[in-house]
Amino acid sequence: MVREITQGVARNREAGRISDTEIANVDALLGSVRVVPDAPSARAAGLKVTKKVGAEDIQIFGTADRMGIPIMTSDVKFLRGASAQGVDFNAIVHPPMSWIGG
């Protein structure tokens, strides 16, 4: 997930779609979180990769599942795909957010 964030910041910085304030906010956020190694729960590890269920998402959601913590996401597509395979995650869904200056 950290890689997704840093790659998104870099992509949007190069394209001029992210403000200095947003970059500072991302830097502050990343400086305040504890990164944990991927270690998905057994039920998440049993998911099959599909168009909706990506391998990286299995690692991210599965690690939160193993740790017993909810995950905040806008990735309803993944949640539905996992649910169709019989795995429901403790997720707090928020609306998708665009990278726009602020």
NORRAJO-V486906 format. One record per residue. N is the residue number from 1. RES is the residue in one letter. OMEGA is omega as a letter, one per 40 degrees, with the letter a starting at -180 (999 if undefined). BURIAL is I if it has 16 or more other ideal C-beta (glycine too) atoms within 10 Angstrom, else O. D_CENTER is the distance of its C-alpha to the mean C-alpha in Angstrom with 2 decimals. Layout:
n:res:omega:burial:d_center
N:RES:OMEGA:BURIAL:D_CENTER
N:RES:OMEGA:BURIAL:D_CENTER
This chain:
n:res:omega:burial:d_center
1:M:i:I:5.19
2:V:i:O:8.42
3:R:i:O:9.89
4:E:a:O:7.67
5:I:a:O:8.57
6:T:i:O:12.07
7:Q:i:O:12.67
8:G:i:O:11.87
9:V:a:I:14.21
10:A:i:O:16.75
11:R:a:O:16.86
12:N:i:I:17.34
13:R:i:O:19.74
14:E:a:O:21.82
15:A:a:O:22.00
16:G:a:O:22.99
17:R:a:O:20.37
18:I:a:I:19.09
19:S:i:O:21.48
20:D:i:O:22.51
21:T:i:O:21.53
22:E:i:I:17.89
23:I:i:O:17.95
24:A:i:O:19.64
25:N:i:O:17.18
26:V:i:I:14.21
27:D:i:O:16.62
28:A:i:O:17.61
29:L:a:O:14.20
30:L:i:O:13.46
31:G:a:O:17.04
32:S:a:O:16.64
33:V:i:O:13.83
34:R:i:O:14.64
35:V:i:O:12.71
36:V:i:O:13.38
37:P:i:O:14.07
38:D:i:O:12.45
39:A:a:O:14.73
40:P:i:I:13.71
41:S:a:I:16.15
42:A:a:O:19.00
43:R:i:I:18.18
44:A:a:I:14.70
45:A:i:O:16.42
46:G:i:O:18.94
47:L:i:I:16.81
48:K:i:O:18.10
49:V:i:O:16.11
50:T:i:O:16.94
51:K:a:O:16.28
52:K:a:I:13.81
53:V:a:I:12.49
54:G:a:I:11.15
55:A:a:O:11.91
56:E:i:O:8.78
57:D:i:I:6.89
58:I:i:I:10.02
59:Q:a:I:9.75
60:I:a:I:6.49
61:F:a:I:7.66
62:G:i:I:11.11
63:T:i:I:11.18
64:A:i:I:10.45
65:D:i:I:13.03
66:R:a:I:15.44
67:M:i:O:15.32
68:G:a:O:16.02
69:I:i:O:13.55
70:P:i:O:11.81
71:I:i:I:8.13
72:M:a:O:7.69
73:T:i:I:6.22
74:S:a:O:8.34
75:D:i:I:7.77
76:V:i:O:11.26
77:K:i:O:12.26
78:F:a:I:10.32
79:L:i:I:11.62
80:R:i:O:15.01
81:G:i:I:15.14
82:A:i:I:14.51
83:S:i:O:16.97
84:A:i:O:19.43
85:Q:i:O:19.46
86:G:a:O:20.22
87:V:i:I:17.05
88:D:a:O:15.84
89:F:i:I:13.00
90:N:a:O:13.43
91:A:i:I:10.94
92:I:a:O:11.67
93:V:i:O:11.26
94:H:i:O:11.79
95:P:i:O:13.24
96:P:i:O:11.65
97:M:i:O:12.57
98:S:i:O:14.37
99:W:i:O:15.03
100:I:a:O:18.59
101:G:i:O:21.04
102:G:999:O:21.89
